[in-house]
Amino acid sequence: MVLSTFFFAIMSTMVKYLSDFGAFQLVFFRSLGTLVFSTSFLVYRKIPFWGNQKKLLLLRGFTGASSMILFFMALHFMTLGSAVTLRYTAPLFVALLAVLFLKEEIKFIQWICFGISFSGVVMVKGFDATVDFFGLGIILLSSLTSAITYTLISKIGSRDHYMVIINYFMLTATLIGALGSLFQWKTPQGIEWVFFILLGITGFIAQILMTIAFQIGPAYRIAPFKFVEVIFSLAFGVLIFMDVYTFFSLLGMAMIILGLILNGFFKKRDNKSNS
């Protein structure tokens, strides 16, 4: 999982580096590169291309593509570390969706954890000068669509091969990215082509490593390591883009992650006590 977060951080860094290009064009190249690998895998393994739950798979692809587009847009408006950290507020929206639509009960201690994370969001907004209300709105909307995506993946379950799910995601994102690129296309020059190719490769590697990690280990033990991506992103932001973070903006990021990790801990403990 740590290796997966490293490749995700590299991908986000390249998106930030290519910020002169529109979000749709970045999504197109990132998705197309991965689509080549995922489609080849399905053909080689002779796995049915369209899967068993077409409507859910298509909806998952659309929400996933929307989240990616919004995240890439947000990278134009704020530092790399802030964008990656704020994107991890998705579990807050997952909990709200579970309450509203699945009628699940959220324990009081979990609301406290969410309060800690939300306070962290407020601190990042207040103390990171690169985070304005427009950028914050975009990244939170990306988190919301991410939360819907996670809910759909859970609904799909193991009835469809994980590569089919990834392939739907990449196919949908490629088509939406291509359509959006028609209105904001900019032809890459020189080494920019290399970065665009690497977008798809690093994204694919990260996705596969994350999937393998969740397959070989319990989710409650693996998931917290996903937050290592924030550390990698902060480091890349400082080293490559000379990003500057105040003490309070870093404290806000830490509060977001702490609240989410604590929520995962209490939720796991509650599930054990009920089993």
N, C-alpha and C positions, 0 to 999 in steps of 0.2 A: 504493500500500500504506500509506503514511503517513496518507493521508486515511481509509483504512479503519480503521486502528487508532484514529484520533481518534474516529470514530463508535462503535466498540466500547467505548472508554473512557467516552464519554458515556452509552451504554446501561448499563454497569456502575455508573456513578455514580447514575443514576436508580433502579436496583435497590436500591442501598445507601440512597438517600434514602427509598425506600418500604419500608424494612425492618420497618415495623409490620404489613405484609401478609405472609401466608405464601408460601413459595417456590412452591407449586403455582399459586397465583393469579397470581403474577408471571410464571411460565412461560406460563400460559394467555394472558394479554394480550400478552406479547411475541411468542408464536408465532402467535396469531390475527391480529395486525396484519400480520405478514409473509406469512401464509398467503393473505390476501386478494390481495396483490400477486403472489405466485408463481403462484397458481391463475389469476388474470387473464392473466398472461403466457402460460401454457400454452394457455389457451383462445384467446387472440388469435393466437398463432403456430401453432395447430392441432397442438400437440405431444401425442402420446399420454400421457394422464394417469398411467397406472399403470406405464409404462416396460417394460423388457424383462427385468429381473432382480428380480422381485418379492420373493423371499425375502431377497436381499441388501439391497435397498432398505428393506424393512421392518425388518430387523435394524439397519441403519445409523440408521434413524429412532429406534429404541428406545434404542440406545446413546447417540446424540446427545442425545436428550431426557433420559436419565438423567444425563448429564454436566452439562447445563444446570441441572437441578433441584438437583443437588449443589453446583454453583458458586454458585447463588443462595442456597442454605442457608448456605454457608460465609461469604458476605458479612454474615450476621447475627452472626458470631462473631469477625471480625477486621477489621483496617483494609483499605481498598480496595487499596492498593498491594501489601500482603502476599498477599492473595487472588489477585490477577491474576498476580503473580510465581510463586507456588507452583503455579498452574494450568499454567504453562509447563514443568513437569517431565514433561509428557506424552511428549516424545521419549525420556526414560529408559525409560518403560514400553514404548514402541514397540520399542526395542532389545531389551528383555527378551522381549517377545512374539516378535520375529523369531528370537531364539536358541532359545526353547522350542518354537515351533510351525513355524517355517519353516527351522530348522536353519542359519540364517545365521551367519557368523563375524564376531565383533566384535574388531577389532584392539586390541592392548594400549593404544595411545595413546588410543583411544576410551574405554576403561575409565577411564583417568586423567581424561579430560574429564568423564565421568559422576561420578567421585569428587569432582571440584571442585564440580559442581552439587549433589551430595548433601550435601557439607560446607556449602554455602550454605543448604540446607534446614534443616540442624541449627542453623546460626547464626540464621536467621530465627526458628525455634522458640524458641531459647534467649534471644534478646535483644528479641523483640517481645512485650510483655506481653499483647497481645490474642490471641495465637495459643496456644490451649491444645491438649491432645492430641485432644480431640473435634473441634475445628475443623480441626486438621491432618489428622485421619483423613478427614474429609469432603472436603477439598479435594484430597487425594491420590487418593481414590477417584474424584473428578471427573476428575482427570488420567488415571487408568487407563482409565475408560470413554471418555475422549477419544482415548486411544491406540488403543483397539479400533476407534473410529469412523474414525480416519485409516487404519487398516489395511483396513477395509471399503471406504472410498472408493477406495483404491488397487486393491482387488480388482475393484470395479465398473468403474473406468477410464472410457474414453470411450464405452462401449457404451450408456450412457444419458446423456441431456442433463443438464447441470449443474443446470438449473432443476427437473428431475424429482427429482433427489437432494435439493435444498433443500426441495421441496414435500413429499416424504415425511417429511423431518425435521420440518417445521413442522406437518404434519397429525398426526403421531404425538405431538408435544409438546403440541399443542392438546388432543387427546383425553385424554392423561394428566393434563395440567394441569387440565382441566375436572373430571375424576373426583376428583382430589385436592382441588380447591377446594370440593367439596361438604361436606367435613368441616372447612374452615377459612375459609369465605367471610367477607369483610368488605367492605361496600359503600363504594367510594371517595367522597370528598366534594370538591366544588369543583374546585380546580386539580389534585387528584390524578387526575382523569379525563384531564386533558391529558397528564400524565406517563405514564399507562398507554397512551394512544394513541401517544405518542412512542416508547415502548419498541419497539413493532412497526416503526415507520417507521425509526428509527435502526438497528435490528438488520438490517432488510432492506437499507438503503443500505450498511452496513458489509459485509454478506455479498456483495453484488454487486460492490462496489469491490475486495474481496479476490480474488474469482473473476476479474475482468478483469485485475487485476495479474498473476496467475499465468498468464493466457493470453497476455499481450503481452510477458512477459519470462521469462528462465530462472529456475526455482524457486530455484536456489542463490544467485542475486543478490537475489531478491525476499524470500525467507523471513526473512533477518536483520532486515529493517525491521519485521517483525511485533512485535519486542520494544520498539519505540517506544511501544506501548500501555502498557508499564510506566511510562514517563516521564509520559505523559498522566495515568495513574491516580494516580501519586504526587502530581502537581500538583493534580489535582481533590480528592484526599483531604485535602491540606493546606489548600487554599483554601476548600473547602466544609464539610468535616467536622472541620477543625482537627486532623487526624491528626498524631501525633508519632512520629518514627522515630529510633532511636538510631543512632549511627555503625555499630555492629556489625550491626544489622539491615539497614541499607542496604548494607553490605559483603556480607552474605549474599545479598541480592538480586542484587548485581553478580556474585557468584561463580556463582549459578545460571545467569544469562544468558551469562556468559563461557564456562562449561563447555559449554553447548549450542551456542553459536556456533562454538567451536573444534571440537567434534565434527562439525558440519556442514562445516567447512572441510576437516578431515582425511578425511571420508567422500567429499567431492567429489574431492579430490586422488587418493584411492585408486581411485575409479571411473574417473578419467581415465587413470591408469597401467595399468588393466586393459583399457581399450578400444583 
